[in-house]
Amino acid sequence: MPKVTVYSTEPCPYCLRAKAFLTQKGIEFEEIMIPRTDHAGRDRLVAETGGYSFPQIIIDGRNIGGWDEMSALDRAGELNDLLT
């Protein structure tokens, strides 16, 4: 099983969708919550993932982007390959 990390914040409907989707698929993940007012946390997010928006989803060290990118990978039939 790959290591999945989700960087999220609140309120964030895309974060909720991504986490619900992973949970529905039975994928365990680590959630790293970064409050919107935590500017140093946002800087760490960019340094670690290359992304600034939420969520940022990492699968086995590869940043796949956010909810839109993850759902596109799923529609294309490529997400399961990353998750197995």
C-alpha positions in Angstrom: 0.0 0.0 0.0 1.5 3.4 -1.0 2.0 6.2 1.5 -0.6 8.9 0.9 -0.5 12.3 2.5 -3.2 15.0 2.2 -2.3 18.6 3.1 -5.5 20.3 4.0 -7.0 23.4 5.6 -10.4 24.6 6.9 -12.8 25.5 5.5 -12.0 23.7 2.3 -14.7 21.8 0.3 -12.1 20.3 -2.0 -10.2 18.9 0.9 -13.4 17.3 2.2 -14.1 15.8 -1.2 -10.6 14.4 -1.5 -10.5 12.9 1.9 -14.0 11.4 1.5 -13.0 9.9 -1.9 -9.9 8.3 -0.4 -11.8 7.0 2.6 -14.5 5.6 0.2 -11.8 3.8 -1.7 -10.4 2.3 1.5 -7.1 4.2 1.2 -5.5 5.2 4.5 -3.8 8.6 4.5 -2.0 11.0 6.7 -3.6 14.4 7.0 -1.5 17.4 7.6 -3.7 20.3 8.6 -2.4 23.8 7.9 -4.6 26.6 9.3 -5.2 29.4 6.7 -3.6 31.9 9.0 -0.4 29.8 9.3 1.9 31.6 6.8 4.9 29.6 7.8 2.9 26.4 7.3 1.9 27.6 3.9 5.6 28.3 3.1 6.4 24.7 4.2 3.6 23.4 2.0 5.1 25.1 -1.0 8.6 23.9 -0.2 7.5 20.3 0.3 4.9 19.9 -2.5 5.5 22.7 -5.0 1.8 23.6 -4.6 0.2 26.5 -2.9 -3.5 25.6 -3.0 -5.4 23.0 -0.9 -5.5 20.1 -0.9 -2.2 18.9 -2.0 -2.1 15.1 -2.3 1.1 13.1 -2.2 1.3 9.5 -3.2 4.6 7.7 -2.5 6.5 11.0 -2.6 4.8 12.2 -5.8 2.6 15.3 -5.7 -0.4 14.6 -7.8 -1.9 18.0 -7.1 -5.4 18.6 -5.6 -8.9 17.3 -5.8 -9.3 18.2 -9.5 -6.1 16.4 -10.5 -6.9 13.3 -8.4 -10.4 13.0 -9.8 -9.0 13.4 -13.4 -6.5 10.6 -12.7 -9.4 8.4 -11.5 -11.6 9.2 -14.5 -8.6 8.3 -16.8 -8.1 5.0 -15.0 -4.7 5.9 -13.7 -5.3 6.5 -10.0 -5.7 2.9 -9.1 -2.2 2.2 -10.5 -0.7 4.8 -8.2 -2.7 3.5 -5.2 -1.8 -0.2 -5.6 
